[in-house]
Each structure stands twice: as C-alpha cells, then as structure tokens.
Amino acid sequence: MVTIVYESNSGFTKKYAELLAADIKADCFSLDEAKEKLAAGKPVVFLGWISAGIIRGCRKARKLFDVKAVAGVGMAAGSDKILSDLVRQNKLEGVRNFYLRGGFDLAKLKGFYKFIMKLGAAAVVKSLEKKENLTPQESEQLSDFKYGSDHVSKENLADMIAYCKSL
Ligand SMILES: Cc1cc2nc3c(=O)[nH]c(=O)nc-3n(C[C@H](O)[C@H](O)[C@H](O)COP(=O)(O)O)c2cc1C
C-alpha cells in the first residue's frame, strides 16, 4: 500500500492529497511529517505545488522514498504541453506523472510569494483587460487572477486514483 506525501503552500495540493488518500484509504503526510514518520525507501505517491515550473519537494521526496508517481499542482489549465514541460523540467521521465489544476488565493499567500503573485496577477489582469475578444482560456485566466480560483475536485483525481489502485 502506498502512502500519500505532499508539499503544499496555500492548501490546494493538501486538499488533493487528502481527497486521494481518503479514496484509496491510504495514510497522508506532508513532506515534513513524512521525513519524521516514514522509513526511507517507503513506496509513496507524491503531490507538490508548482512554482516557476518546479514541483516543490519532489526532488527531496525522490531522494528519501520510492516515489511511484508524481503529481504537479499548478494554477494553469492542464494541457499536453504543460505536462511535457513539467516532465522535462522535473526530470520525471520514467516516473508516472500527472498534472492537477489547483487554484489561486492571494489571501493564503505570505511574504515573498504574496508580493510576487500580487504584482504578477495585476500585470496579467491589466494586459487582459486591455484586450478585446478574449479567448475562453484568457477570460478564465482573467477571472482566476482577478477573483481567485479553486479548481480542486475529486473528478480531476480519477486517473491518479485508478493508478494508485493498480499498484
Ligand atoms: C511564486 C509562485 C510561482 C508559481 N508558478 C506557477 C507555475 O509555474 N505554473 C503554474 O501552473 N502555477 C504556478 N503557481 C500557482 C500555484 O502552483 C498554484 O496556486 C497551486 O495551486 C498552489 O498549490 P498550493 O495551494 O498547494 O500551494 C505559482 C504560484 C506561486 C506563489
């Protein structure tokens, strides 16, 4: 039986990890807890939030545990390109990998991350609000950056749940 291990900054990845663990009836730990509680080499499935294309905590989790699958959680809508970039940037070739759409909540960010995302979100909103005839993706992006978003759902975990059950 695998254990679910996650690294989350503002809570969306934690929500996915807990939904997954509840469905497959597995234990679920943050990476910090896992370092204390799990034996080295234990089989785990890892979920980490994405920052500038990097799945946070993934490298450390792979050093410590036998990582059977990795999910990156970002705010962008998923696509083949996003997943292939994630695989390349995080050296996930040969590891079962998933992309999950999380969300954006400025109120849950702190310090430097809050500062950088406040500036980034304002710049995206400004440029999209100037544009006429937004594509559906751009409209969604505008709304996500302007009002925040939460795309976490159990439906998004269907492939991961099936994979975990097959282990
Ligand atoms: C500093 C920073 C950088 C980010 N970079 C990316 C990114 O490269 N791609 C992406 O899809 N989302 C990016 N995001 C959005 C987060 O990955 C997204 O909000 C995610 O749901 C956060 O998960 P968490 O709540 O578990 O921390 C970034 C967020 C922050 C704060």
The ligand as a Tripos MOL2 file, in Angstrom:
@<TRIPOS>MOLECULE
LIG
   31    33     1     0     0
SMALL
NO_CHARGES

@<TRIPOS>ATOM
      1 C1          5.7130   32.0090   -6.6390 C.3       1 LIG1
      2 C2          4.6860   31.1890   -7.3790 C.ar      1 LIG1
      3 C3          5.0070   30.6320   -8.6130 C.ar      1 LIG1
      4 C4          4.0560   29.8730   -9.3140 C.ar      1 LIG1
      5 N1          4.3940   29.3080  -10.5110 N.ar      1 LIG1
      6 C5          3.4770   28.5510  -11.1610 C.ar      1 LIG1
      7 C6          3.8020   27.9210  -12.3970 C.ar      1 LIG1
      8 O1          4.9280   27.9980  -12.8980 O.2       1 LIG1
      9 N2          2.8390   27.2200  -13.0400 N.ar      1 LIG1
     10 C7          1.5640   27.0810  -12.5210 C.ar      1 LIG1
     11 O2          0.7150   26.4270  -13.1520 O.2       1 LIG1
     12 N3          1.2420   27.6400  -11.3410 N.ar      1 LIG1
     13 C8          2.1580   28.3630  -10.6540 C.ar      1 LIG1
     14 N4          1.8380   28.9380   -9.4510 N.ar      1 LIG1
     15 C9          0.4900   28.7160   -8.9080 C.3       1 LIG1
     16 C10         0.4620   27.5660   -7.8800 C.3       1 LIG1
     17 O3          1.1530   26.4360   -8.3540 O.3       1 LIG1
     18 C11        -0.9850   27.2110   -7.6110 C.3       1 LIG1
     19 O4         -1.5700   28.3180   -6.9680 O.3       1 LIG1
     20 C12        -1.1320   25.9540   -6.7680 C.3       1 LIG1
     21 O5         -2.4900   25.5980   -6.7240 O.3       1 LIG1
     22 C13        -0.5960   26.1570   -5.3640 C.3       1 LIG1
     23 O6         -0.7730   24.9760   -4.6330 O.3       1 LIG1
     24 P1         -0.7920   25.0050   -3.0400 P.3       1 LIG1
     25 O7         -2.0500   25.7020   -2.6240 O.co2     1 LIG1
     26 O8         -0.7800   23.5800   -2.6190 O.co2     1 LIG1
     27 O9          0.4240   25.7390   -2.5880 O.co2     1 LIG1
     28 C14         2.7650   29.6870   -8.7530 C.ar      1 LIG1
     29 C15         2.4610   30.2510   -7.5020 C.ar      1 LIG1
     30 C16         3.4020   30.9840   -6.8140 C.ar      1 LIG1
     31 C17         3.0460   31.5430   -5.4690 C.3       1 LIG1
@<TRIPOS>BOND
     1     1     2 1
     2     2     3 ar
     3     2    30 ar
     4     3     4 ar
     5     4     5 ar
     6     4    28 ar
     7     5     6 ar
     8     6     7 ar
     9     6    13 1
    10     7     8 2
    11     7     9 ar
    12     9    10 ar
    13    10    11 2
    14    10    12 ar
    15    12    13 ar
    16    13    14 ar
    17    14    15 1
    18    14    28 ar
    19    15    16 1
    20    16    17 1
    21    16    18 1
    22    18    19 1
    23    18    20 1
    24    20    21 1
    25    20    22 1
    26    22    23 1
    27    23    24 1
    28    24    25 2
    29    24    26 1
    30    24    27 1
    31    28    29 ar
    32    29    30 ar
    33    30    31 1
@<TRIPOS>SUBSTRUCTURE
     1 LIG1         1 GROUP 0 **** ****
